[in-house]
Structures are given as structure tokens and as C-alpha cells.
Amino acid sequence: MTNAQKHRQRYRSKDGRYREFNPCYRCGKSAGEDYFSGPWTDRNDPLGNQWHDDALCLCESCASYMYSHKDDPAMLWAEANSPEWGKLPQGKGAKA
């Protein structure tokens, strides 16, 4: 049993199901025990937007997607401030 599996075993709800563990802030799916954080966390992006903790917990797919678009901070900021933030497609752009 891996360390991640052992850790999940400790986080079961009363009905025996695994509780949601570190949901990705971008898509809402589990980011796992070893989640990723965007380089914008607690910083200002090149446009001066303050990110606070908006990209603190990301799954690998969403972190890769966001990092691949790091040269378009306006798009990332618009996405992070959209009503769909937290429910976006995992590792993919928002539908236009």
C-alpha cells in the first residue's frame, strides 16, 4: 500500500466512502495528496492582478494547462474570475 493510499484510508466518512481530498480549485476534482500550486499564488501576475490563494491547490492536469498559458495572464485571470472557476474542464480551456 502506498503512502497516498494509507493517507486516504484515514479520511473516510461515516458511510465508508472516501471524503473529497484536496479538490482542485480550477476543476473541482481531487488534486490528491501531492497537489500543485500555480506560480501566481499569493503574488501579482504581470498585469498587477492579485491572485491570493486562487491557484493554491491544482490537480496535475489543470496545473499543466495553466502553466502552458502563463504567457497569457489576461486569459488566466479572466478564467479564474469566471463563475465557472472550480467547475472548469480538467486540464482543458473553458468552452466559448
MARBA-3410 file (N, C-alpha, C, O; in Angstrom, 1 decimal):
96
0.9,-1.2,0.0,0.0,0.0,0.0,0.9,1.2,0.0,1.8,1.3,0.8 ~ 0.6,2.2,-0.9,1.4,3.4,-1.0,1.1,4.3,0.2,0.1,4.2,0.8 ~ 1.9,5.3,0.4,1.7,6.3,1.4,0.4,7.1,1.1,-0.4,7.4,2.0 ~ 0.1,7.4,-0.1,-1.1,8.1,-0.5,-2.3,7.2,-0.2,-3.3,7.8,0.3 ~ -2.3,5.9,-0.4,-3.4,5.1,-0.1,-3.6,5.0,1.4,-4.8,5.0,1.9
-2.5,4.9,2.2,-2.7,4.9,3.6,-3.3,6.2,4.1,-4.1,6.2,5.0 ~ -2.9,7.3,3.5,-3.4,8.6,3.9,-4.9,8.7,3.7,-5.7,9.1,4.5 ~ -5.3,8.2,2.5,-6.8,8.2,2.1,-7.6,7.3,3.1,-8.7,7.7,3.4 ~ -7.0,6.2,3.5,-7.7,5.3,4.4,-8.2,6.0,5.7,-9.2,5.7,6.3 ~ -7.4,7.0,6.1,-7.7,7.8,7.3,-8.8,8.8,7.1,-9.4,9.3,8.1
-9.1,9.1,5.9,-10.1,10.1,5.6,-11.4,9.5,5.0,-11.8,9.9,3.9 ~ -12.0,8.6,5.7,-13.3,8.1,5.2,-14.4,8.7,6.0,-14.3,9.1,7.2 ~ -15.6,8.9,5.3,-16.7,9.4,6.0,-17.4,8.3,6.8,-17.0,7.1,6.7 ~ -18.4,8.6,7.6,-19.1,7.6,8.4,-19.7,6.5,7.6,-19.9,5.3,8.1 ~ -20.1,6.7,6.3,-20.7,5.7,5.5,-19.6,4.8,4.8,-20.0,4.0,3.9
-18.3,5.1,5.0,-17.3,4.3,4.5,-16.7,4.8,3.2,-15.7,4.3,2.7 ~ -17.3,5.9,2.7,-16.7,6.4,1.4,-15.5,7.3,1.7,-15.4,7.9,2.8 ~ -14.7,7.5,0.7,-13.6,8.4,0.9,-14.1,9.8,0.8,-15.0,10.1,0.0 ~ -13.7,10.7,1.7,-14.0,12.1,1.6,-13.3,12.7,0.5,-12.2,12.3,0.1 ~ -13.8,13.8,0.0,-13.1,14.5,-1.1,-11.8,15.1,-0.5,-11.8,15.7,0.6
-10.7,14.9,-1.2,-9.4,15.2,-0.6,-8.8,16.2,-1.5,-8.5,15.9,-2.7 ~ -8.5,17.4,-1.0,-7.8,18.5,-1.7,-8.4,18.7,-3.1,-7.8,18.4,-4.1 ~ -9.6,19.2,-3.2,-10.2,19.5,-4.5,-9.4,20.5,-5.3,-9.0,21.5,-4.7 ~ -9.3,20.3,-6.5,-8.6,21.3,-7.4,-9.4,22.6,-7.4,-10.6,22.5,-7.7 ~ -8.8,23.7,-7.2,-9.5,25.0,-7.2,-10.0,25.3,-8.6,-11.0,26.1,-8.7
-9.5,24.8,-9.7,-9.9,25.1,-11.1,-11.0,24.2,-11.6,-12.0,24.7,-12.1 ~ -10.9,22.9,-11.4,-11.9,21.9,-11.9,-12.7,21.3,-10.9,-13.8,20.8,-11.2 ~ -12.3,21.3,-9.6,-13.1,20.7,-8.5,-12.9,19.2,-8.3,-13.3,18.7,-7.3 ~ -12.1,18.6,-9.2,-11.8,17.2,-9.0,-10.6,17.0,-8.0,-10.0,18.0,-7.7 ~ -10.5,15.8,-7.5,-9.4,15.6,-6.5,-8.0,15.9,-7.0,-7.7,15.5,-8.1
-7.3,16.7,-6.3,-5.9,17.0,-6.7,-4.9,16.1,-6.0,-3.7,16.2,-6.2 ~ -5.5,15.2,-5.1,-4.6,14.3,-4.4,-3.9,14.9,-3.3,-4.0,16.0,-2.9 ~ -3.1,14.0,-2.7,-2.3,14.5,-1.5,-1.2,15.4,-1.9,-0.9,16.4,-1.2 ~ -0.5,15.1,-3.0,0.6,16.0,-3.5,0.1,16.9,-4.6,0.4,16.6,-5.8 ~ -0.6,17.9,-4.3,-1.2,18.8,-5.3,-0.2,19.8,-5.7,0.9,20.0,-5.2
-0.5,20.5,-6.8,0.3,21.5,-7.4,-0.2,22.9,-7.0,-1.4,23.0,-6.8 ~ 0.6,23.9,-7.0,0.2,25.3,-6.8,0.7,26.1,-8.0,1.9,25.9,-8.5 ~ -0.1,27.0,-8.4,0.3,27.9,-9.5,1.3,28.9,-9.0,1.3,29.3,-7.9 ~ 2.2,29.3,-9.9,3.2,30.3,-9.6,2.7,31.6,-9.2,3.4,32.5,-8.8 ~ 1.4,31.8,-9.5,0.7,33.1,-9.2,0.2,33.2,-7.8,-0.1,34.3,-7.3
0.2,32.1,-7.0,-0.4,32.1,-5.7,0.3,33.1,-4.8,1.6,33.2,-4.7 ~ -0.5,33.9,-4.1,0.0,35.0,-3.2,0.9,36.0,-3.9,1.8,36.5,-3.3 ~ 0.7,36.2,-5.2,1.6,37.1,-5.9,0.7,37.9,-6.9,-0.5,37.7,-7.0 ~ 1.3,38.9,-7.4,0.7,39.7,-8.5,1.2,39.1,-9.8,2.3,38.8,-10.0 ~ 0.3,38.9,-10.8,0.7,38.5,-12.1,1.3,39.7,-12.9,1.3,40.8,-12.4
1.8,39.5,-14.1,2.4,40.6,-14.9,1.5,41.8,-15.1,1.9,42.9,-15.4 ~ 0.2,41.6,-15.0,-0.8,42.6,-15.2,-1.1,43.4,-13.9,-1.9,44.4,-13.9 ~ -0.6,42.9,-12.8,-0.8,43.5,-11.5,-2.0,42.9,-10.7,-2.4,43.4,-9.7 ~ -2.6,41.8,-11.3,-3.8,41.2,-10.6,-3.3,40.4,-9.4,-2.3,39.6,-9.5 ~ -3.9,40.6,-8.2,-3.5,39.9,-7.0,-4.2,38.5,-7.0,-5.5,38.5,-6.9
-3.5,37.4,-7.0,-4.1,36.1,-7.1,-4.4,35.5,-5.7,-5.3,34.6,-5.6 ~ -3.9,36.0,-4.6,-4.1,35.4,-3.3,-3.9,33.9,-3.3,-2.9,33.4,-3.8 ~ -4.9,33.1,-2.9,-4.8,31.7,-2.9,-5.6,31.0,-4.1,-5.9,29.8,-4.0 ~ -6.0,31.8,-5.1,-6.8,31.3,-6.2,-6.3,30.1,-6.9,-7.0,29.3,-7.5 ~ -5.0,29.9,-7.0,-4.3,28.8,-7.7,-3.5,27.9,-6.7,-2.5,27.3,-7.1
-3.9,27.9,-5.5,-3.1,27.2,-4.4,-3.1,25.7,-4.6,-2.1,25.1,-4.5 ~ -4.3,25.1,-4.9,-4.4,23.7,-5.0,-4.9,23.3,-6.3,-6.1,23.6,-6.7 ~ -4.1,22.7,-7.2,-4.4,22.4,-8.5,-4.1,20.9,-8.8,-3.0,20.4,-8.3 ~ -4.9,20.2,-9.5,-4.5,18.9,-10.0,-3.5,19.0,-11.0,-3.2,20.1,-11.6 ~ -2.8,17.9,-11.3,-1.7,17.9,-12.3,-2.1,18.4,-13.7,-1.4,19.2,-14.3
-3.3,18.0,-14.1,-3.8,18.4,-15.5,-4.1,19.9,-15.5,-3.7,20.5,-16.5 ~ -4.7,20.4,-14.5,-5.0,21.9,-14.5,-3.8,22.7,-14.3,-3.6,23.8,-14.9 ~ -2.8,22.2,-13.5,-1.6,22.9,-13.3,-0.8,23.0,-14.7,-0.2,24.0,-15.0 ~ -0.8,21.9,-15.4,-0.1,21.8,-16.7,-0.8,22.8,-17.7,-0.1,23.5,-18.4 ~ -2.1,22.8,-17.7,-2.8,23.7,-18.6,-2.5,25.1,-18.2,-2.2,25.9,-19.1
-2.6,25.5,-17.0,-2.4,26.9,-16.6,-0.9,27.3,-16.9,-0.7,28.4,-17.3 ~ 0.0,26.4,-16.6,1.4,26.8,-16.8,1.7,26.9,-18.3,2.5,27.8,-18.7 ~ 1.0,26.1,-19.1,1.2,26.2,-20.6,0.7,27.5,-21.1,1.0,27.9,-22.3 ~ -0.2,28.2,-20.4,-0.8,29.5,-20.8,-0.2,30.7,-19.9,-0.8,31.7,-19.9 ~ 0.9,30.5,-19.3,1.5,31.5,-18.4,1.8,32.8,-19.2,1.9,33.9,-18.6
2.0,32.7,-20.5,2.3,33.9,-21.3,1.0,34.7,-21.6,1.1,35.7,-22.3 ~ -0.1,34.2,-21.2,-1.4,34.9,-21.4,-2.1,35.2,-20.1,-3.2,34.6,-19.8 ~ -1.5,36.1,-19.3,-2.1,36.3,-17.9,-3.5,36.9,-17.9,-4.3,36.6,-17.0 ~ -3.9,37.6,-19.0,-5.2,38.1,-19.0,-6.2,37.0,-19.2,-7.3,37.1,-18.5 ~ -5.9,36.0,-20.0,-6.8,34.8,-20.1,-6.9,34.1,-18.8,-8.0,33.7,-18.4
-5.8,33.8,-18.2,-5.8,33.1,-16.9,-6.6,33.9,-15.8,-7.4,33.3,-15.1 ~ -6.4,35.2,-15.8,-7.1,36.0,-14.8,-8.6,36.0,-15.0,-9.4,35.9,-14.1 ~ -9.0,36.1,-16.3,-10.4,36.0,-16.7,-11.0,34.7,-16.3,-12.2,34.6,-15.8 ~ -10.3,33.6,-16.6,-10.8,32.3,-16.2,-10.9,32.1,-14.7,-11.9,31.6,-14.3 ~ -10.0,32.6,-14.0,-10.0,32.5,-12.5,-11.1,33.3,-11.9,-11.5,33.0,-10.7
-11.6,34.3,-12.6,-12.7,35.2,-12.0,-14.0,34.9,-12.7,-14.9,35.7,-12.5 ~ -14.1,33.8,-13.5,-15.4,33.5,-14.1,-16.2,32.7,-13.1,-15.7,32.1,-12.2 ~ -17.5,32.7,-13.3,-18.4,31.9,-12.4,-18.2,30.4,-12.5,-18.6,29.7,-11.6 ~ -17.5,30.0,-13.6,-17.2,28.6,-13.7,-16.0,28.1,-13.0,-15.7,26.9,-12.9 ~ -15.2,29.0,-12.4,-14.0,28.6,-11.7,-14.3,27.6,-10.6,-15.2,27.9,-9.8
-13.7,26.5,-10.6,-14.0,25.4,-9.7,-14.8,24.3,-10.4,-15.0,23.2,-9.8 ~ -15.2,24.6,-11.6,-16.0,23.6,-12.3,-15.6,23.6,-13.8,-16.3,23.1,-14.7 ~ -14.4,24.0,-14.1,-13.9,24.1,-15.5,-13.5,22.7,-15.9,-13.2,21.8,-15.0 ~ -13.4,22.4,-17.2,-12.9,21.1,-17.6,-11.5,20.8,-17.2,-10.6,21.6,-17.4 ~ -11.3,19.6,-16.7,-10.0,19.3,-16.1,-8.9,19.4,-17.2,-9.0,18.6,-18.2
-7.9,20.2,-17.1,-6.8,20.3,-18.0,-7.1,20.9,-19.3,-6.3,20.8,-20.2 ~ -8.3,21.5,-19.5,-8.7,22.0,-20.8,-9.3,23.4,-20.6,-9.6,23.8,-19.5 ~ -9.3,24.2,-21.7,-9.8,25.5,-21.7,-11.4,25.5,-21.5,-12.0,24.5,-21.8 ~ -11.9,26.6,-21.0,-13.3,26.8,-20.9,-13.9,26.9,-22.3,-13.3,27.3,-23.2 ~ -15.1,26.4,-22.4,-15.8,26.4,-23.7,-16.3,27.8,-23.9,-16.8,28.5,-23.1
-16.1,28.3,-25.2,-16.5,29.6,-25.5,-18.0,29.7,-25.8,-18.5,30.8,-26.1
END
